[in-house]
Amino acid sequence: MKSSTQFKKILVPLDGSALSEWAIEPALLIGRRSHSEIVLVRAPSIDLNLVVAPNHSSDRAHAELHTYLNSLPLTYASPDIQLHAQIIEGDPASAIVDLALLEHFDLSVMSTHGYSGITRWMLGSVTEKVLRSAPCSMLIIRSLSPELN
């Protein structure tokens, strides 16, 4: 019996790193088969110094974030999918889960460093937090390359 699972809405959270972008290609592969809508999102961590005393560097960082996110749909464009990007606000893990719930995503594709033990405990993991609370299916891409960790 053939499975007919299709993912119509796919969420790909990014943090701006090469590792996080590893999740884009698998999402595109799945998305092309289902003619999916794929949303690339970024929830930047808040720098409290910029909130208390905003300056030109915060404006520049915001502009760079927009440039980064707006370039991705152009880079990965395909006629078989709808691809767009957006910025979400708040704690990254909570914002990702909230968006997945609010927008009824079928799948979230994320990458992880694959830390374990005390390193994971000390650093925390946005991917792990999302995995525990996600209202949709998850595909986790683990880093095998030490230089990306």
N, CA, C and O atoms as a GROMACS GRO file, in nm:
protein
  596
    1MET      N    1   0.084  -0.117   0.000
    1MET     CA    2   0.000   0.000   0.000
    1MET      C    3   0.088   0.124   0.000
    1MET      O    4   0.184   0.132   0.077
    2LYS      N    5   0.057   0.218  -0.084
    2LYS     CA    6   0.136   0.339  -0.102
    2LYS      C    7   0.085   0.450  -0.010
    2LYS      O    8  -0.035   0.476  -0.004
    3SER      N    9   0.176   0.514   0.060
    3SER     CA   10   0.139   0.626   0.146
    3SER      C   11   0.113   0.750   0.062
    3SER      O   12   0.186   0.777  -0.033
    4SER      N   13   0.010   0.824   0.097
    4SER     CA   14  -0.022   0.945   0.021
    4SER      C   15  -0.003   1.072   0.104
    4SER      O   16  -0.066   1.174   0.078
    5THR      N   17   0.084   1.064   0.202
    5THR     CA   18   0.110   1.180   0.286
    5THR      C   19   0.168   1.292   0.202
    5THR      O   20   0.268   1.275   0.132
    6GLN      N   21   0.103   1.406   0.209
    6GLN     CA   22   0.154   1.523   0.140
    6GLN      C   23   0.163   1.637   0.240
    6GLN      O   24   0.077   1.655   0.326
    7PHE      N   25   0.267   1.711   0.226
    7PHE     CA   26   0.289   1.826   0.312
    7PHE      C   27   0.263   1.951   0.231
    7PHE      O   28   0.345   1.989   0.147
    8LYS      N   29   0.151   2.015   0.254
    8LYS     CA   30   0.113   2.133   0.178
    8LYS      C   31   0.179   2.260   0.228
    8LYS      O   32   0.204   2.353   0.151
    9LYS      N   33   0.209   2.265   0.358
    9LYS     CA   34   0.277   2.383   0.416
    9LYS      C   35   0.397   2.335   0.496
    9LYS      O   36   0.384   2.258   0.591
   10ILE      N   37   0.515   2.382   0.455
   10ILE     CA   38   0.640   2.340   0.518
   10ILE      C   39   0.710   2.463   0.576
   10ILE      O   40   0.728   2.564   0.508
   11LEU      N   41   0.747   2.452   0.703
   11LEU     CA   42   0.816   2.559   0.774
   11LEU      C   43   0.964   2.525   0.786
   11LEU      O   44   0.999   2.413   0.825
   12VAL      N   45   1.050   2.619   0.751
   12VAL     CA   46   1.195   2.599   0.763
   12VAL      C   47   1.253   2.714   0.844
   12VAL      O   48   1.282   2.821   0.790
   13PRO      N   49   1.271   2.693   0.976
   13PRO     CA   50   1.332   2.796   1.060
   13PRO      C   51   1.482   2.805   1.034
   13PRO      O   52   1.550   2.704   1.021
   14LEU      N   53   1.532   2.928   1.026
   14LEU     CA   54   1.674   2.953   0.999
   14LEU      C   55   1.731   3.046   1.105
   14LEU      O   56   1.659   3.129   1.162
   15ASP      N   57   1.862   3.033   1.130
   15ASP     CA   58   1.926   3.126   1.222
   15ASP      C   59   2.038   3.204   1.154
   15ASP      O   60   2.114   3.276   1.219
   16GLY      N   61   2.048   3.190   1.022
   16GLY     CA   62   2.151   3.262   0.948
   16GLY      C   63   2.279   3.184   0.929
   16GLY      O   64   2.370   3.230   0.860
   17SER      N   65   2.290   3.066   0.990
   17SER     CA   66   2.411   2.986   0.979
   17SER      C   67   2.403   2.891   0.860
   17SER      O   68   2.295   2.860   0.811
   18ALA      N   69   2.520   2.846   0.816
   18ALA     CA   70   2.525   2.746   0.708
   18ALA      C   71   2.455   2.618   0.752
   18ALA      O   72   2.388   2.552   0.672
   19LEU      N   73   2.470   2.582   0.878
   19LEU     CA   74   2.406   2.462   0.929
   19LEU      C   75   2.254   2.470   0.918
   19LEU      O   76   2.191   2.374   0.876
   20SER      N   77   2.196   2.583   0.954
   20SER     CA   78   2.050   2.594   0.947
   20SER      C   79   2.001   2.585   0.803
   20SER      O   80   1.890   2.537   0.779
   21GLU      N   81   2.082   2.632   0.708
   21GLU     CA   82   2.043   2.628   0.568
   21GLU      C   83   2.046   2.487   0.510
   21GLU      O   84   1.992   2.464   0.401
   22TRP      N   85   2.108   2.392   0.580
   22TRP     CA   86   2.105   2.253   0.536
   22TRP      C   87   1.961   2.201   0.529
   22TRP      O   88   1.933   2.106   0.456
   23ALA      N   89   1.871   2.262   0.602
   23ALA     CA   90   1.732   2.218   0.604
   23ALA      C   91   1.656   2.260   0.479
   23ALA      O   92   1.548   2.206   0.451
   24ILE      N   93   1.708   2.354   0.404
   24ILE     CA   94   1.634   2.406   0.288
   24ILE      C   95   1.620   2.300   0.178
   24ILE      O   96   1.509   2.279   0.128
   25GLU      N   97   1.727   2.235   0.140
   25GLU     CA   98   1.722   2.138   0.030
   25GLU      C   99   1.626   2.022   0.058
   25GLU      O  100   1.545   1.990  -0.030
   26PRO      N  101   1.630   1.958   0.175
   26PRO     CA  102   1.531   1.852   0.201
   26PRO      C  103   1.388   1.904   0.197
   26PRO      O  104   1.297   1.835   0.149
   27ALA      N  105   1.367   2.025   0.248
   27ALA     CA  106   1.232   2.084   0.244
   27ALA      C  107   1.188   2.105   0.099
   27ALA      O  108   1.073   2.080   0.065
   28LEU      N  109   1.279   2.151   0.014
   28LEU     CA  110   1.247   2.172  -0.127
   28LEU      C  111   1.216   2.039  -0.197
   28LEU      O  112   1.124   2.031  -0.277
   29LEU      N  113   1.293   1.938  -0.165
   29LEU     CA  114   1.270   1.806  -0.225
   29LEU      C  115   1.130   1.755  -0.191
   29LEU      O  116   1.057   1.709  -0.278
   30ILE      N  117   1.094   1.764  -0.065
   30ILE     CA  118   0.960   1.722  -0.022
   30ILE      C  119   0.855   1.815  -0.082
   30ILE      O  120   0.751   1.769  -0.130
   31GLY      N  121   0.881   1.943  -0.080
   31GLY     CA  122   0.786   2.041  -0.129
   31GLY      C  123   0.756   2.030  -0.277
   31GLY      O  124   0.642   2.051  -0.320
   32ARG      N  125   0.856   1.997  -0.356
   32ARG     CA  126   0.835   1.983  -0.501
   32ARG      C  127   0.738   1.869  -0.532
   32ARG      O  128   0.657   1.879  -0.624
   33ARG      N  129   0.746   1.762  -0.456
   33ARG     CA  130   0.659   1.646  -0.479
   33ARG      C  131   0.513   1.677  -0.445
   33ARG      O  132   0.422   1.619  -0.504
   34SER      N  133   0.492   1.766  -0.352
   34SER     CA  134   0.356   1.799  -0.307
   34SER      C  135   0.309   1.936  -0.356
   34SER      O  136   0.198   1.979  -0.322
   35HIS      N  137   0.392   2.005  -0.434
   35HIS     CA  138   0.360   2.141  -0.477
   35HIS      C  139   0.326   2.227  -0.355
   35HIS      O  140   0.223   2.294  -0.351
   36SER      N  141   0.414   2.223  -0.258
   36SER     CA  142   0.392   2.285  -0.128
   36SER      C  143   0.423   2.433  -0.125
   36SER      O  144   0.489   2.489  -0.213
   37GLU      N  145   0.371   2.494  -0.021
   37GLU     CA  146   0.412   2.629   0.017
   37GLU      C  147   0.522   2.610   0.120
   37GLU      O  148   0.502   2.539   0.219
   38ILE      N  149   0.636   2.672   0.098
   38ILE     CA  150   0.747   2.662   0.193
   38ILE      C  151   0.776   2.802   0.246
   38ILE      O  152   0.792   2.898   0.169
   39VAL      N  153   0.783   2.812   0.377
   39VAL     CA  154   0.809   2.940   0.442
   39VAL      C  155   0.940   2.930   0.518
   39VAL      O  156   0.956   2.847   0.609
   40LEU      N  157   1.035   3.014   0.480
   40LEU     CA  158   1.163   3.024   0.548
   40LEU      C  159   1.147   3.134   0.653
   40LEU      O  160   1.111   3.247   0.619
   41VAL      N  161   1.173   3.103   0.779
   41VAL     CA  162   1.155   3.203   0.884
   41VAL      C  163   1.282   3.221   0.964
   41VAL      O  164   1.367   3.133   0.975
   42ARG      N  165   1.291   3.340   1.020
   42ARG     CA  166   1.402   3.371   1.110
   42ARG      C  167   1.346   3.447   1.228
   42ARG      O  168   1.275   3.546   1.212
   43ALA      N  169   1.377   3.399   1.347
   43ALA     CA  170   1.341   3.466   1.471
   43ALA      C  171   1.471   3.511   1.536
   43ALA      O  172   1.532   3.434   1.610
   44PRO      N  173   1.512   3.633   1.508
   44PRO     CA  174   1.641   3.677   1.563
   44PRO      C  175   1.637   3.685   1.715
   44PRO      O  176   1.536   3.725   1.774
   45SER      N  177   1.749   3.648   1.776
   45SER     CA  178   1.760   3.664   1.920
   45SER      C  179   1.766   3.812   1.952
   45SER      O  180   1.827   3.889   1.878
   46ILE      N  181   1.703   3.851   2.058
   46ILE     CA  182   1.698   3.992   2.094
   46ILE      C  183   1.821   4.030   2.175
   46ILE      O  184   1.852   3.965   2.274
   47ASP      N  185   1.891   4.134   2.132
   47ASP     CA  186   2.004   4.190   2.205
   47ASP      C  187   1.949   4.300   2.294
   47ASP      O  188   1.907   4.405   2.245
   48LEU      N  189   1.949   4.276   2.426
   48LEU     CA  190   1.889   4.373   2.519
   48LEU      C  191   1.956   4.509   2.514
   48LEU      O  192   1.891   4.610   2.542
   49ASN      N  193   2.083   4.515   2.479
   49ASN     CA  194   2.150   4.645   2.466
   49ASN      C  195   2.088   4.727   2.353
   49ASN      O  196   2.079   4.849   2.363
   50LEU      N  197   2.047   4.661   2.247
   50LEU     CA  198   1.986   4.733   2.135
   50LEU      C  199   1.845   4.778   2.169
   50LEU      O  200   1.799   4.880   2.118
   51VAL      N  201   1.777   4.704   2.255
   51VAL     CA  202   1.642   4.742   2.295
   51VAL      C  203   1.646   4.864   2.386
   51VAL      O  204   1.565   4.955   2.372
   52VAL      N  205   1.742   4.865   2.478
   52VAL     CA  206   1.754   4.976   2.573
   52VAL      C  207   1.805   5.101   2.504
   52VAL      O  208   1.753   5.210   2.528
   53ALA      N  209   1.905   5.087   2.418
   53ALA     CA  210   1.964   5.203   2.351
   53ALA      C  211   1.982   5.172   2.202
   53ALA      O  212   2.094   5.146   2.158
   54PRO      N  213   1.872   5.175   2.125
   54PRO     CA  214   1.885   5.145   1.983
   54PRO      C  215   1.977   5.244   1.913
   54PRO      O  216   1.983   5.362   1.948
   55ASN      N  217   2.048   5.195   1.813
   55ASN     CA  218   2.138   5.282   1.738
   55ASN      C  219   2.144   5.237   1.593
   55ASN      O  220   2.065   5.153   1.550
   56HIS      N  221   2.235   5.292   1.519
   56HIS     CA  222   2.246   5.260   1.377
   56HIS      C  223   2.283   5.115   1.354
   56HIS      O  224   2.246   5.057   1.252
   57SER      N  225   2.358   5.053   1.447
   57SER     CA  226   2.395   4.914   1.426
   57SER      C  227   2.274   4.823   1.432
   57SER      O  228   2.271   4.720   1.364
   58SER      N  229   2.172   4.858   1.512
   58SER     CA  230   2.050   4.776   1.515
   58SER      C  231   1.974   4.793   1.384
   58SER      O  232   1.915   4.697   1.335
   59ASP      N  233   1.973   4.915   1.327
   59ASP     CA  234   1.909   4.937   1.197
   59ASP      C  235   1.981   4.858   1.089
   59ASP      O  236   1.918   4.797   1.003
   60ARG      N  237   2.113   4.859   1.095
   60ARG     CA  238   2.192   4.785   0.996
   60ARG      C  239   2.169   4.635   1.009
   60ARG      O  240   2.154   4.566   0.908
   61ALA      N  241   2.164   4.584   1.132
   61ALA     CA  242   2.139   4.441   1.154
   61ALA      C  243   2.002   4.402   1.101
   61ALA      O  244   1.986   4.296   1.040
   62HIS      N  245   1.903   4.487   1.123
   62HIS     CA  246   1.768   4.459   1.074
   62HIS      C  247   1.766   4.459   0.920
   62HIS      O  248   1.702   4.374   0.858
   63ALA      N  249   1.835   4.553   0.859
   63ALA     CA  250   1.843   4.560   0.713
   63ALA      C  251   1.914   4.437   0.656
   63ALA      O  252   1.873   4.382   0.554
   64GLU      N  253   2.023   4.393   0.722
   64GLU     CA  254   2.096   4.275   0.678
   64GLU      C  255   2.008   4.150   0.690
   64GLU      O  256   2.015   4.062   0.604
   65LEU      N  257   1.927   4.143   0.794
   65LEU     CA  258   1.836   4.030   0.812
   65LEU      C  259   1.735   4.025   0.698
   65LEU      O  260   1.709   3.918   0.642
   66HIS      N  261   1.678   4.140   0.663
   66HIS     CA  262   1.583   4.146   0.551
   66HIS      C  263   1.650   4.106   0.420
   66HIS      O  264   1.592   4.032   0.341
   67THR      N  265   1.771   4.155   0.397
   67THR     CA  266   1.844   4.122   0.275
   67THR      C  267   1.868   3.972   0.267
   67THR      O  268   1.847   3.910   0.163
   68TYR      N  269   1.913   3.914   0.378
   68TYR     CA  270   1.939   3.769   0.384
   68TYR      C  271   1.812   3.691   0.352
   68TYR      O  272   1.813   3.604   0.264
   69LEU      N  273   1.704   3.720   0.421
   69LEU     CA  274   1.580   3.645   0.402
   69LEU      C  275   1.521   3.666   0.263
   69LEU      O  276   1.468   3.572   0.204
   70ASN      N  277   1.528   3.786   0.211
   70ASN     CA  278   1.471   3.812   0.078
   70ASN      C  279   1.551   3.749  -0.033
   70ASN      O  280   1.498   3.725  -0.142
   71SER      N  281   1.680   3.720  -0.010
   71SER     CA  282   1.763   3.658  -0.113
   71SER      C  283   1.736   3.508  -0.126
   71SER      O  284   1.755   3.451  -0.233
   72LEU      N  285   1.693   3.444  -0.019
   72LEU     CA  286   1.674   3.298  -0.021
   72LEU      C  287   1.567   3.252  -0.120
   72LEU      O  288   1.593   3.158  -0.195
   73PRO      N  289   1.448   3.312  -0.122
   73PRO     CA  290   1.350   3.267  -0.222
   73PRO      C  291   1.398   3.284  -0.366
   73PRO      O  292   1.361   3.206  -0.454
   74LEU      N  293   1.480   3.384  -0.391
   74LEU     CA  294   1.536   3.403  -0.525
   74LEU      C  295   1.637   3.293  -0.558
   74LEU      O  296   1.642   3.244  -0.670
   75THR      N  297   1.716   3.255  -0.459
   75THR     CA  298   1.818   3.152  -0.477
   75THR      C  299   1.756   3.015  -0.501
   75THR      O  300   1.805   2.939  -0.584
   76TYR      N  301   1.649   2.984  -0.430
   76TYR     CA  302   1.590   2.851  -0.434
   76TYR      C  303   1.458   2.844  -0.511
   76TYR      O  304   1.385   2.746  -0.496
   77ALA      N  305   1.426   2.944  -0.590
   77ALA     CA  306   1.298   2.948  -0.662
   77ALA      C  307   1.277   2.825  -0.748
   77ALA      O  308   1.371   2.772  -0.808
   78SER      N  309   1.153   2.780  -0.753
   78SER     CA  310   1.115   2.664  -0.833
   78SER      C  311   0.969   2.679  -0.874
   78SER      O  312   0.888   2.726  -0.794
   79PRO      N  313   0.934   2.641  -0.996
   79PRO     CA  314   0.794   2.654  -1.038
   79PRO      C  315   0.699   2.558  -0.966
   79PRO      O  316   0.578   2.578  -0.969
   80ASP      N  317   0.753   2.456  -0.901
   80ASP     CA  318   0.671   2.355  -0.834
   80ASP      C  319   0.629   2.391  -0.692
   80ASP      O  320   0.550   2.320  -0.630
   81ILE      N  321   0.682   2.501  -0.641
   81ILE     CA  322   0.654   2.538  -0.502
   81ILE      C  323   0.630   2.688  -0.489
   81ILE      O  324   0.670   2.767  -0.574
   82GLN      N  325   0.563   2.724  -0.381
   82GLN     CA  326   0.552   2.864  -0.342
   82GLN      C  327   0.655   2.881  -0.230
   82GLN      O  328   0.648   2.812  -0.129
   83LEU      N  329   0.748   2.970  -0.248
   83LEU     CA  330   0.855   2.989  -0.150
   83LEU      C  331   0.860   3.134  -0.109
   83LEU      O  332   0.874   3.223  -0.194
   84HIS      N  333   0.849   3.160   0.020
   84HIS     CA  334   0.866   3.296   0.069
   84HIS      C  335   0.929   3.294   0.207
   84HIS      O  336   0.940   3.189   0.271
   85ALA      N  337   0.970   3.411   0.251
   85ALA     CA  338   1.042   3.423   0.378
   85ALA      C  339   0.976   3.529   0.465
   85ALA      O  340   0.912   3.622   0.416
   86GLN      N  341   0.993   3.512   0.596
   86GLN     CA  342   0.942   3.612   0.688
   86GLN      C  343   1.022   3.612   0.817
   86GLN      O  344   1.085   3.513   0.854
   87ILE      N  345   1.017   3.726   0.884
   87ILE     CA  346   1.080   3.742   1.015
   87ILE      C  347   0.970   3.724   1.119
   87ILE      O  348   0.861   3.778   1.106
   88ILE      N  349   1.002   3.648   1.224
   88ILE     CA  350   0.908   3.634   1.335
   88ILE      C  351   0.976   3.686   1.460
   88ILE      O  352   1.099   3.678   1.473
   89GLU      N  353   0.899   3.740   1.549
   89GLU     CA  354   0.953   3.804   1.669
   89GLU      C  355   0.934   3.716   1.791
   89GLU      O  356   0.841   3.636   1.799
   90GLY      N  357   1.023   3.733   1.887
   90GLY     CA  358   1.012   3.664   2.015
   90GLY      C  359   1.118   3.559   2.034
   90GLY      O  360   1.208   3.543   1.951
   91ASP      N  361   1.107   3.488   2.144
   91ASP     CA  362   1.196   3.376   2.172
   91ASP      C  363   1.189   3.281   2.053
   91ASP      O  364   1.080   3.238   2.017
   92PRO      N  365   1.302   3.246   1.991
   92PRO     CA  366   1.297   3.167   1.868
   92PRO      C  367   1.214   3.039   1.878
   92PRO      O  368   1.129   3.016   1.792
   93ALA      N  369   1.236   2.957   1.978
   93ALA     CA  370   1.162   2.830   1.988
   93ALA      C  371   1.012   2.855   2.002
   93ALA      O  372   0.932   2.792   1.932
   94SER      N  373   0.975   2.944   2.090
   94SER     CA  374   0.832   2.974   2.111
   94SER      C  375   0.769   3.035   1.987
   94SER      O  376   0.656   3.001   1.951
   95ALA      N  377   0.840   3.125   1.922
   95ALA     CA  378   0.788   3.191   1.802
   95ALA      C  379   0.768   3.091   1.688
   95ALA      O  380   0.670   3.100   1.614
   96ILE      N  381   0.858   2.996   1.675
   96ILE     CA  382   0.847   2.893   1.571
   96ILE      C  383   0.725   2.804   1.598
   96ILE      O  384   0.646   2.778   1.507
   97VAL      N  385   0.711   2.759   1.721
   97VAL     CA  386   0.597   2.673   1.759
   97VAL      C  387   0.466   2.750   1.740
   97VAL      O  388   0.370   2.696   1.686
   98ASP      N  389   0.463   2.875   1.784
   98ASP     CA  390   0.341   2.956   1.770
   98ASP      C  391   0.304   2.973   1.623
   98ASP      O  392   0.186   2.961   1.587
   99LEU      N  393   0.401   3.001   1.538
   99LEU     CA  394   0.375   3.018   1.396
   99LEU      C  395   0.324   2.888   1.333
   99LEU      O  396   0.229   2.888   1.255
  100ALA      N  397   0.388   2.776   1.369
  100ALA     CA  398   0.346   2.646   1.316
  100ALA      C  399   0.201   2.616   1.352
  100ALA      O  400   0.126   2.561   1.272
  101LEU      N  401   0.163   2.651   1.472
  101LEU     CA  402   0.026   2.630   1.519
  101LEU      C  403  -0.071   2.726   1.450
  101LEU      O  404  -0.175   2.684   1.399
  102LEU      N  405  -0.038   2.853   1.451
  102LEU     CA  406  -0.125   2.956   1.394
  102LEU      C  407  -0.149   2.938   1.244
  102LEU      O  408  -0.260   2.956   1.196
  103GLU      N  409  -0.044   2.903   1.172
  103GLU     CA  410  -0.051   2.893   1.026
  103GLU      C  411  -0.078   2.751   0.976
  103GLU      O  412  -0.082   2.728   0.855
  104HIS      N  413  -0.097   2.656   1.066
  104HIS     CA  414  -0.132   2.518   1.031
  104HIS      C  415  -0.030   2.451   0.939
  104HIS      O  416  -0.066   2.396   0.835
  105PHE      N  417   0.097   2.457   0.978
  105PHE     CA  418   0.201   2.390   0.900
  105PHE      C  419   0.188   2.239   0.917
  105PHE      O  420   0.152   2.191   1.024
  106ASP      N  421   0.217   2.165   0.810
  106ASP     CA  422   0.213   2.019   0.813
  106ASP      C  423   0.348   1.961   0.853
  106ASP      O  424   0.354   1.850   0.908
  107LEU      N  425   0.456   2.034   0.827
  107LEU     CA  426   0.591   1.984   0.848
  107LEU      C  427   0.684   2.100   0.880
  107LEU      O  428   0.670   2.209   0.824
  108SER      N  429   0.778   2.076   0.970
  108SER     CA  430   0.886   2.170   0.996
  108SER      C  431   1.016   2.096   0.974
  108SER      O  432   1.036   1.986   1.026
  109VAL      N  433   1.106   2.157   0.897
  109VAL     CA  434   1.236   2.097   0.868
  109VAL      C  435   1.341   2.187   0.932
  109VAL      O  436   1.352   2.305   0.900
  110MET      N  437   1.419   2.128   1.023
  110MET     CA  438   1.520   2.205   1.096
  110MET      C  439   1.650   2.126   1.103
  110MET      O  440   1.651   2.004   1.092
  111SER      N  441   1.759   2.197   1.122
  111SER     CA  442   1.887   2.131   1.143
  111SER      C  443   1.928   2.148   1.289
  111SER      O  444   1.877   2.234   1.361
  112THR      N  445   2.022   2.063   1.330
  112THR     CA  446   2.072   2.068   1.466
  112THR      C  447   2.219   2.032   1.468
  112THR      O  448   2.268   1.962   1.380
  113HIS      N  449   2.287   2.081   1.569
  113HIS     CA  450   2.429   2.046   1.587
  113HIS      C  451   2.444   1.902   1.633
  113HIS      O  452   2.548   1.841   1.610
  114GLY      N  453   2.343   1.849   1.697
  114GLY     CA  454   2.351   1.713   1.748
  114GLY      C  455   2.428   1.702   1.878
  114GLY      O  456   2.481   1.596   1.911
  115TYR      N  457   2.435   1.812   1.952
  115TYR     CA  458   2.503   1.807   2.081
  115TYR      C  459   2.429   1.711   2.174
  115TYR      O  460   2.309   1.688   2.161
  116SER      N  461   2.503   1.656   2.267
  116SER     CA  462   2.440   1.571   2.367
  116SER      C  463   2.498   1.604   2.504
  116SER      O  464   2.594   1.680   2.515
  117GLY      N  465   2.440   1.545   2.605
  117GLY     CA  466   2.491   1.558   2.740
  117GLY      C  467   2.496   1.701   2.790
  117GLY      O  468   2.403   1.779   2.769
  118ILE      N  469   2.607   1.736   2.857
  118ILE     CA  470   2.618   1.864   2.924
  118ILE      C  471   2.622   1.981   2.825
  118ILE      O  472   2.574   2.090   2.856
  119THR      N  473   2.678   1.960   2.706
  119THR     CA  474   2.683   2.068   2.607
  119THR      C  475   2.542   2.109   2.569
  119THR      O  476   2.511   2.228   2.562
  120ARG      N  477   2.454   2.010   2.543
  120ARG     CA  478   2.316   2.041   2.507
  120ARG      C  479   2.247   2.110   2.624
  120ARG      O  480   2.171   2.205   2.604
  121TRP      N  481   2.272   2.064   2.744
  121TRP     CA  482   2.209   2.122   2.863
  121TRP      C  483   2.253   2.267   2.881
  121TRP      O  484   2.171   2.353   2.912
  122MET      N  485   2.383   2.295   2.862
  122MET     CA  486   2.435   2.430   2.882
  122MET      C  487   2.392   2.526   2.772
  122MET      O  488   2.354   2.639   2.800
  123LEU      N  489   2.396   2.482   2.648
  123LEU     CA  490   2.366   2.569   2.535
  123LEU      C  491   2.218   2.576   2.504
  123LEU      O  492   2.170   2.675   2.447
  124GLY      N  493   2.146   2.472   2.540
  124GLY     CA  494   2.006   2.466   2.501
  124GLY      C  495   1.998   2.437   2.352
  124GLY      O  496   2.099   2.444   2.282
  125SER      N  497   1.881   2.407   2.305
  125SER     CA  498   1.866   2.378   2.164
  125SER      C  499   1.729   2.424   2.118
  125SER      O  500   1.627   2.373   2.165
  126VAL      N  501   1.727   2.520   2.029
  126VAL     CA  502   1.601   2.567   1.973
  126VAL      C  503   1.531   2.449   1.906
  126VAL      O  504   1.411   2.430   1.921
  127THR      N  505   1.607   2.369   1.831
  127THR     CA  506   1.548   2.255   1.762
  127THR      C  507   1.484   2.159   1.860
  127THR      O  508   1.372   2.113   1.838
  128GLU      N  509   1.552   2.130   1.968
  128GLU     CA  510   1.496   2.037   2.068
  128GLU      C  511   1.370   2.094   2.130
  128GLU      O  512   1.272   2.022   2.150
  129LYS      N  513   1.370   2.222   2.162
  129LYS     CA  514   1.251   2.285   2.221
  129LYS      C  515   1.134   2.282   2.124
  129LYS      O  516   1.020   2.255   2.164
  130VAL      N  517   1.160   2.309   1.997
  130VAL     CA  518   1.054   2.304   1.896
  130VAL      C  519   1.004   2.160   1.882
  130VAL      O  520   0.883   2.137   1.875
  131LEU      N  521   1.095   2.066   1.877
  131LEU     CA  522   1.059   1.925   1.861
  131LEU      C  523   0.964   1.880   1.972
  131LEU      O  524   0.870   1.805   1.946
  132ARG      N  525   0.987   1.926   2.093
  132ARG     CA  526   0.903   1.886   2.207
  132ARG      C  527   0.762   1.946   2.202
  132ARG      O  528   0.669   1.889   2.260
  133SER      N  529   0.746   2.058   2.134
  133SER     CA  530   0.617   2.129   2.137
  133SER      C  531   0.551   2.144   2.000
  133SER      O  532   0.441   2.199   1.991
  134ALA      N  533   0.614   2.098   1.897
  134ALA     CA  534   0.564   2.122   1.762
  134ALA      C  535   0.426   2.061   1.739
  134ALA      O  536   0.400   1.947   1.778
  135PRO      N  537   0.337   2.137   1.676
  135PRO     CA  538   0.204   2.086   1.644
  135PRO      C  539   0.200   2.018   1.507
  135PRO      O  540   0.093   1.988   1.455
  136CYS      N  541   0.317   1.993   1.450
  136CYS     CA  542   0.324   1.933   1.316
  136CYS      C  543   0.436   1.829   1.313
  136CYS      O  544   0.511   1.814   1.409
  137SER      N  545   0.444   1.757   1.202
  137SER     CA  546   0.554   1.661   1.183
  137SER      C  547   0.686   1.737   1.177
  137SER      O  548   0.690   1.853   1.138
  138MET      N  549   0.793   1.671   1.217
  138MET     CA  550   0.925   1.733   1.218
  138MET      C  551   1.024   1.645   1.142
  138MET      O  552   1.021   1.522   1.154
  139LEU      N  553   1.111   1.709   1.065
  139LEU     CA  554   1.225   1.643   1.004
  139LEU      C  555   1.347   1.717   1.054
  139LEU      O  556   1.364   1.836   1.029
  140ILE      N  557   1.434   1.645   1.125
  140ILE     CA  558   1.553   1.706   1.185
  140ILE      C  559   1.676   1.659   1.106
  140ILE      O  560   1.697   1.539   1.088
  141ILE      N  561   1.755   1.755   1.061
  141ILE     CA  562   1.878   1.728   0.987
  141ILE      C  563   1.993   1.750   1.084
  141ILE      O  564   2.011   1.861   1.135
  142ARG      N  565   2.071   1.645   1.109
  142ARG     CA  566   2.180   1.654   1.206
  142ARG      C  567   2.313   1.682   1.136
  142ARG      O  568   2.341   1.627   1.030
  143SER      N  569   2.392   1.768   1.196
  143SER     CA  570   2.523   1.805   1.144
  143SER      C  571   2.619   1.688   1.162
  143SER      O  572   2.626   1.628   1.270
  144LEU      N  573   2.693   1.658   1.057
  144LEU     CA  574   2.800   1.557   1.065
  144LEU      C  575   2.936   1.621   1.051
  144LEU      O  576   3.039   1.555   1.063
  145SER      N  577   2.936   1.751   1.024
  145SER     CA  578   3.059   1.823   0.997
  145SER      C  579   3.105   1.901   1.120
  145SER      O  580   3.034   1.992   1.163
  146PRO      N  581   3.221   1.867   1.178
  146PRO     CA  582   3.268   1.937   1.298
  146PRO      C  583   3.286   2.086   1.279
  146PRO      O  584   3.268   2.162   1.374
  147GLU      N  585   3.324   2.132   1.158
  147GLU     CA  586   3.347   2.276   1.138
  147GLU      C  587   3.218   2.356   1.144
  147GLU      O  588   3.223   2.478   1.164
  148LEU      N  589   3.101   2.292   1.126
  148LEU     CA  590   2.975   2.363   1.137
  148LEU      C  591   2.926   2.368   1.280
  148LEU      O  592   2.836   2.445   1.312
  149ASN      N  593   2.984   2.288   1.364
  149ASN     CA  594   2.945   2.289   1.506
  149ASN      C  595   3.020   2.398   1.574
  149ASN      O  596   3.004   2.418   1.694
   0.00000   0.00000   0.00000
